[in-house]
Amino acid sequence: MQLLANSCNQFGVDLFRRFGATRPEENVFFSPLSVSMVLTLARAGARGRTAREMDRVLHFGNLPEDSVHSEMGALFRTLTYTVDDAEAGDIRRRIVDLRRENEELTRKIEKPEFGRGDFDELMLRHLQVVDELKRIVPRVDPYDLNLATGLFGARSCPFRPEFVKRLTESHATTVDGECDFEAGLESERHRINQWVERNTGGRITGLLGPGSLDPLTRLLLVSAVYFRGDWRHPFPEADTRKRMFRSAVGGVRTPMMSTRHEARYAAFNPDGTVFETPRTVVKGEHPVRGGYPPPGGWQVLEKVYRGGKLSMLFVLPGAVDGLPGLERGLDSETLTTWTAALETRTVDVTVPRLRIDATVSLEGPLKAMGMASAFEPPGDVSGADFSAMSESSDPMNQFYIASIAHRALVEVNEQGTEAAAAAAALFLAAACTGERVDFVPEFRADHPFLFLIRHRATGAVLFLGRVYKPST
């Protein structure tokens, strides 16, 4: 599971650099986990050249295909319902069962094929399930984290049973093979958008825009990630002030949150070695002298959410224009090095309120990263090979990826964070002396920085972004 988490993180960093190169001095935010999820589903149906390209881009090269899917399933379970004790384990298993039942009830309600009496009975059970979830979730979950994957297939296309089995057993994928993309294009689009909205706490709406589906659509693979958590140590709202946020292209006044509390903190020299932040300084000495890394260095701060399992990592270069250089050296191993160096200490923290809503198309970056054949119509040596998906020999039921849409948003305030993301892959047919006092380092994010939301035990990165222009 750790190898898979590292693979997903490295893929996320690669994709982040692609986004950053095409969006200089702009905010970037996406979910590496959500994109990895939907591509892993597609990988289950890929063969030949297409499979090899996907393995390289996703960094699955050292993992047998069977273990990729079983390990991804294990990672999902670890992220969403880590069992702390016997009672909590029973409750969490009940939550999983109820969520699955709720999804099935909702699907039946949206596509009724029964009489009025059956409909009323389904609605009553649906309300009972929702009510029970509202009562029991707060008993075990200090935060809300939901991961979901879905397969929406055309009723005219016979999918291979082993492909569907792998998705349902390893990934707990919701499978709907009764979509009518030829006659009911807009109604199916609306229904898939509703699935995304339900699985992202209502935050991701309209992932598939009007006209995004095609009568030749045979399959959509969809993933959703939703997180809402409160800080273990909130920012006092009374201490939030409008302050200047500086960048290479100018400055803007924005609400900045401030507090002093215990956090995990580290600083690094320009060569990547750990800067030994002092614990004490001579009384009266200017705190900047010797307290922070030299120009070209950076600081890392981990701010933990309630429950202690998830955290936000802030990475702040020392220089206003230092972010591009920091991004060039970013990889999965670097993230591990940074987090390993963190130490708990009192820190003065100042960071901006954030709200980022980003929609991106992934086919261009993924092609550039080496996953080209998946996007080419099958039929020649350079075309897509997703032959493990469909049982049909009909060329109209041989697939390629036409597009991958991804949308992610995040809001960070004094109380905590809410973040959501969804991805949809559309398949078409075709030292000194003197009195000493404690040194309290200042982490002042008043210029461009990186941030990510991660699972602390596995290191899995759920969301990754950078801030060039905070909210005003």
C-alpha positions in Angstrom: 0.0 0.0 0.0 2.9 2.4 0.8 4.4 1.8 -2.7 1.1 2.6 -4.3 0.7 5.8 -2.2 4.2 6.8 -3.3 3.3 6.1 -7.0 0.1 8.2 -6.8 2.1 11.0 -5.2 4.8 11.0 -7.8 2.1 11.0 -10.6 0.4 13.9 -8.8 3.7 15.9 -8.7 4.4 15.2 -12.4 0.9 16.4 -13.3 1.2 19.4 -11.0 4.4 20.5 -12.8 2.6 20.1 -16.2 -0.2 22.4 -14.9 2.3 24.9 -13.5 4.3 25.1 -16.7 1.1 26.1 -18.7 -0.2 28.4 -15.9 2.7 30.5 -14.8 1.9 32.8 -11.8 -1.6 31.4 -11.5 -3.3 29.4 -8.8 -3.3 25.6 -9.3 -5.4 23.1 -7.4 -6.4 19.5 -8.2 -6.7 16.1 -6.6 -3.9 13.6 -7.5 -5.9 10.9 -5.7 -9.1 11.6 -7.8 -7.2 11.5 -11.1 -5.3 8.4 -10.1 -8.5 6.7 -9.1 -10.2 7.2 -12.5 -7.1 6.3 -14.4 -6.6 3.1 -12.3 -10.2 2.1 -13.3 -9.3 2.6 -17.0 -6.0 0.7 -16.5 -8.1 -2.4 -15.5 -9.3 -2.5 -19.1 -6.1 -1.6 -20.9 -3.7 -4.0 -22.7 -0.6 -3.8 -24.8 1.0 -0.5 -25.6 -1.8 1.5 -23.9 -1.3 -0.5 -20.6 2.5 0.0 -20.7 2.2 3.7 -21.3 -0.3 4.1 -18.4 2.0 2.1 -16.1 4.9 4.4 -16.8 2.9 7.6 -16.4 1.2 6.4 -13.2 4.5 5.0 -11.8 3.0 1.5 -11.6 6.0 -0.1 -13.2 7.2 -2.0 -10.1 3.7 -3.2 -9.2 1.9 -6.3 -10.8 -1.5 -5.4 -12.2 -3.4 -7.5 -9.7 -1.6 -5.8 -6.8 -2.3 -2.3 -8.2 -6.0 -2.8 -7.8 -5.9 -4.7 -4.5 -3.6 -2.1 -3.0 -5.7 0.8 -4.3 -8.7 -0.8 -2.6 -6.7 -1.2 0.6 -5.6 2.4 0.4 -9.2 3.6 0.0 -10.3 1.6 3.1 -7.4 2.9 5.1 -8.2 6.5 4.1 -11.9 6.4 4.8 -12.5 4.2 7.8 -9.4 3.4 9.9 -10.7 1.3 12.8 -9.7 2.6 16.2 -11.5 0.1 18.5 -14.1 -2.6 18.2 -17.2 -0.4 18.6 -15.8 2.2 16.2 -15.1 -0.6 13.7 -18.7 -1.8 13.9 -20.0 1.7 13.4 -17.7 2.4 10.4 -18.7 -0.9 8.7 -22.4 0.1 9.2 -21.6 3.5 7.6 -20.1 1.8 4.6 -23.1 -0.5 4.2 -25.6 2.4 4.6 -23.8 4.5 2.0 -23.9 1.7 -0.5 -27.6 1.1 0.2 -28.2 4.8 -0.2 -26.5 4.9 -3.5 -28.5 1.9 -4.8 -31.8 3.4 -3.5 -31.0 6.7 -5.1 -30.3 5.0 -8.5 -33.6 3.2 -8.3 -35.5 6.3 -7.4 -34.0 8.3 -10.3 -34.9 5.5 -12.8 -38.3 4.2 -11.5 -39.5 0.9 -13.0 -42.2 0.1 -10.5 -45.6 1.2 -9.2 -46.5 4.0 -6.8 -46.5 1.8 -3.8 -43.0 0.6 -4.4 -41.8 4.1 -5.0 -43.2 5.3 -1.6 -41.6 2.4 0.1 -38.2 3.2 -1.5 -38.5 6.8 -0.5 -39.3 5.9 3.1 -36.3 3.6 3.3 -34.1 6.3 1.6 -35.1 8.8 4.4 -34.4 6.2 7.1 -30.9 5.5 5.7 -30.1 9.2 5.5 -31.3 9.8 9.0 -29.3 7.0 10.4 -26.1 8.2 8.6 -26.6 11.7 10.1 -26.9 10.1 13.6 -23.9 7.7 13.5 -21.3 9.4 11.4 -20.4 12.1 14.0 -19.9 9.3 16.6 -16.7 8.1 14.9 -15.6 10.6 12.3 -13.9 13.9 13.5 -13.8 14.8 9.8 -15.8 13.9 6.7 -13.9 12.1 3.9 -15.6 10.3 1.1 -14.1 8.5 -1.9 -16.2 7.1 -4.6 -15.8 5.6 -8.1 -18.5 4.9 -10.7 -18.9 3.2 -14.0 -21.7 4.4 -16.3 -21.9 2.1 -19.4 -24.1 2.0 -22.5 -26.7 -0.8 -22.3 -25.8 -1.7 -25.9 -22.2 -2.6 -24.9 -21.4 -6.0 -23.3 -18.7 -5.3 -20.8 -16.3 -8.2 -19.8 -17.4 -9.7 -16.5 -13.8 -9.8 -15.2 -13.4 -6.1 -15.9 -16.6 -5.2 -14.0 -15.7 -7.7 -11.2 -12.3 -6.1 -10.7 -13.9 -2.6 -10.4 -16.6 -3.7 -8.0 -14.4 -6.0 -5.8 -11.2 -4.0 -5.6 -12.5 -0.4 -5.9 -16.2 -0.8 -4.6 -17.2 0.9 -7.9 -20.8 1.8 -8.5 -21.7 0.1 -11.8 -24.6 1.2 -14.0 -24.5 -0.6 -17.3 -28.0 0.6 -18.4 -27.2 4.1 -19.7 -28.9 5.2 -22.9 -26.4 7.6 -24.5 -28.0 7.5 -27.9 -31.6 8.5 -27.1 -31.2 10.0 -23.6 -27.9 11.9 -23.8 -28.9 14.9 -21.7 -30.8 13.0 -19.1 -27.8 10.6 -18.6 -25.5 13.6 -18.3 -27.7 15.1 -15.7 -27.8 11.8 -13.8 -24.1 11.4 -13.8 -23.6 15.0 -12.6 -26.1 14.2 -9.7 -23.9 11.2 -8.7 -20.8 13.5 -8.6 -22.7 16.1 -6.6 -23.9 13.6 -4.0 -20.4 12.2 -3.6 -18.7 15.6 -3.2 -21.0 17.0 -0.5 -22.9 19.0 -3.1 -19.8 21.1 -4.0 -18.9 19.8 -7.5 -21.9 20.6 -9.7 -22.1 20.4 -13.5 -18.9 18.4 -14.0 -20.1 17.4 -17.4 -21.3 20.5 -19.3 -24.0 20.6 -22.0 -22.8 18.9 -25.2 -20.0 17.1 -23.4 -21.4 13.7 -24.2 -21.7 12.2 -27.7 -24.1 9.6 -29.2 -21.0 7.5 -29.6 -20.3 7.5 -25.8 -20.0 4.0 -24.5 -18.5 4.4 -21.1 -17.8 7.0 -18.4 -15.5 6.3 -15.5 -15.9 8.8 -12.7 -14.2 9.4 -9.4 -15.0 11.8 -6.6 -13.2 12.9 -3.5 -14.7 15.0 -0.7 -13.1 16.3 2.5 -14.3 18.6 5.3 -12.3 18.9 8.5 -11.8 21.3 11.3 -8.4 22.4 12.5 -7.1 20.9 15.7 -6.1 24.4 16.6 -8.4 26.9 14.9 -7.4 30.5 14.0 -9.1 33.1 16.2 -11.4 35.0 13.9 -10.8 38.2 15.8 -7.1 38.0 14.7 -7.9 37.9 11.0 -6.8 41.1 9.3 -6.4 42.4 5.7 -2.7 42.4 5.0 -0.6 42.6 1.9 0.1 39.4 -0.1 3.1 39.9 -2.3 4.1 38.3 -5.6 6.5 38.9 -8.5 3.8 40.8 -10.4 2.6 43.0 -7.5 0.7 42.8 -4.3 -2.9 42.5 -3.1 -4.6 43.1 0.3 -6.3 39.9 1.5 -7.7 38.5 4.8 -4.8 36.8 6.6 -5.4 34.5 9.5 -3.0 34.5 12.4 -2.3 32.4 15.5 0.4 31.1 17.8 0.2 27.4 18.7 2.1 24.1 18.6 2.7 22.8 15.1 5.1 20.6 13.2 7.7 22.8 11.6 11.0 22.5 9.6 13.2 24.8 7.6 15.6 23.9 4.7 18.7 25.3 3.2 18.9 26.1 -0.5 20.7 22.7 -1.1 17.8 20.8 0.5 19.5 20.0 3.8 17.7 20.6 7.0 18.3 24.1 8.5 18.8 23.8 12.3 16.2 26.2 13.6 17.3 27.4 17.0 15.3 26.6 20.1 16.5 29.6 22.0 18.2 33.0 21.2 20.0 35.6 23.2 17.5 37.9 24.8 17.1 41.1 22.8 18.8 39.6 19.7 17.0 40.3 16.4 15.1 37.1 15.7 15.8 37.1 11.9 19.6 36.8 12.5 20.4 33.1 12.5 16.7 32.0 12.9 15.8 31.3 9.3 17.5 29.6 6.3 19.6 31.8 3.9 18.1 33.1 0.6 17.0 30.2 -1.5 15.8 28.2 1.5 12.2 27.4 2.5 10.0 26.5 5.4 7.5 23.7 5.8 4.6 23.8 8.3 2.1 21.0 9.0 -1.3 22.0 10.4 -3.3 19.1 11.6 -7.1 18.5 11.5 -9.2 17.2 14.3 -8.7 13.5 14.7 -5.0 13.7 13.9 -5.2 11.5 10.7 -5.2 14.2 8.1 -3.2 17.5 7.8 -2.4 20.4 5.5 1.2 20.9 4.6 2.3 24.5 3.7 5.6 24.9 1.8 6.8 28.5 1.8 9.9 29.7 -0.1 12.0 32.3 1.6 11.9 34.6 -1.5 8.9 36.2 -3.0 9.9 34.8 -6.4 11.3 31.5 -5.1 8.3 29.2 -5.9 9.3 28.1 -9.4 12.7 26.8 -8.2 11.0 25.0 -5.4 8.6 23.3 -7.8 11.3 22.1 -10.1 12.8 20.0 -7.3 9.5 18.6 -6.1 8.9 14.9 -6.2 7.5 12.1 -4.0 10.8 11.5 -2.3 11.2 15.2 -1.5 7.7 15.2 0.2 8.8 12.3 2.3 12.1 14.1 3.3 10.2 17.3 4.2 7.7 15.5 6.5 10.4 13.4 8.1 12.2 16.5 9.2 9.2 18.1 10.9 9.4 18.7 14.6 6.7 19.9 17.1 7.2 23.4 18.4 5.5 26.7 19.0 5.1 28.7 15.8 3.6 32.0 14.9 1.4 31.2 11.8 0.0 33.6 9.3 -1.7 32.3 6.2 -4.4 33.7 3.9 -8.0 32.6 3.7 -8.3 30.6 0.5 -10.9 29.8 -2.1 -9.8 28.2 -5.3 -12.2 26.6 -7.9 -10.3 25.1 -10.8 -11.5 23.1 -13.9 -8.9 21.5 -16.2 -8.8 19.2 -19.1 -6.3 16.4 -18.6 -5.8 14.9 -22.0 -3.1 17.4 -23.1 -0.9 17.0 -20.0 -1.3 13.2 -19.9 -0.4 12.9 -23.6 2.7 15.0 -23.0 3.6 12.8 -20.0 3.7 9.7 -22.3 0.1 8.4 -22.2 -0.6 9.1 -25.9 -2.2 5.9 -27.3 -5.1 5.9 -24.8 -6.5 9.0 -26.6 -6.2 7.7 -30.2 -9.0 5.8 -31.9 -8.2 2.0 -32.1 -7.5 0.4 -35.3 -3.8 0.9 -35.9 -0.5 0.4 -34.1 -0.7 3.8 -32.4 -4.4 3.4 -31.3 -5.9 2.7 -27.9 -6.1 -0.9 -26.6 -8.9 -1.2 -24.1 -9.8 -4.7 -25.3 -10.1 -6.0 -21.7 -13.3 -3.8 -21.2 -15.7 -5.0 -23.9 -16.6 -8.6 -24.9 -17.8 -7.4 -28.3 -15.8 -7.7 -31.5 -17.8 -4.9 -33.1 -15.5 -2.0 -33.9 -18.2 0.3 -32.4 -17.6 -1.3 -29.0 -13.8 -0.8 -29.0 -12.9 2.2 -27.0 -10.5 5.1 -26.6 -10.5 8.0 -24.2 -12.0 11.1 -25.8 -11.6 13.4 -22.8 -10.9 13.5 -19.1 -12.6 16.4 -17.2 -11.4 17.3 -13.7 -12.7 19.9 -11.3 -11.5 20.7 -7.8 -12.3 23.4 -5.3 -11.0 24.2 -1.8 -12.0 26.7 0.9 -9.7 27.3 3.9 -10.9 29.5 6.8 -10.4 30.0 10.5 -12.3 26.8 11.4 -10.9 24.4 8.9 -11.0 23.2 5.3 -13.5 21.9 2.8 -12.2 20.4 -0.5 -13.8 18.4 -3.2 -12.7 17.1 -6.6 -14.1 14.9 -9.4 -12.7 13.4 -12.6 -14.6 11.8 -15.5 -13.0 9.8 -18.3 -15.2 9.7 -21.3 -14.7 6.7 -23.6 -16.0 6.9 -27.1 -16.5 4.0 -29.5 -14.4 4.1 -32.0 26.0 29.3 19.0 26.6 32.4 21.7 26.5 33.3 25.4 24.1 35.4 27.5 20.6 35.1 28.8 18.6 33.0 26.4 14.8 33.0 25.6 12.7 30.7 23.5 12.8 31.3 19.8 9.4 31.2 18.2 9.7 30.9 14.4 7.3 32.9 12.2 5.7 31.1 9.3 4.2 34.1 7.4 2.7 33.0 4.1 2.4 36.5 2.5 3.8 35.4 -0.8 3.3 32.5 -3.2 3.4 29.0 -1.6 2.5 25.4 -2.1 0.0 23.5 0.0 -1.4 19.9 0.1 -3.8 17.9 2.1 -2.4 14.5 3.0 -3.1 11.3 5.0 -0.4 11.3 7.7 0.0 7.5 8.1 0.4 6.6 4.4 1.6 10.0 3.1 -1.1 9.8 0.4 -1.8 13.3 -1.1 -5.5 13.9 -1.5 -5.2 17.5 -2.9 -2.3 19.5 -4.1 -2.0 23.2 -5.1 -0.2 26.5 -5.2 -1.3 30.0 -4.3 -0.3 33.0 -6.4 -3.4 35.1 -5.9 -5.4 34.6 -2.7 -9.0 35.7 -2.2 -9.4 39.5 -1.8 
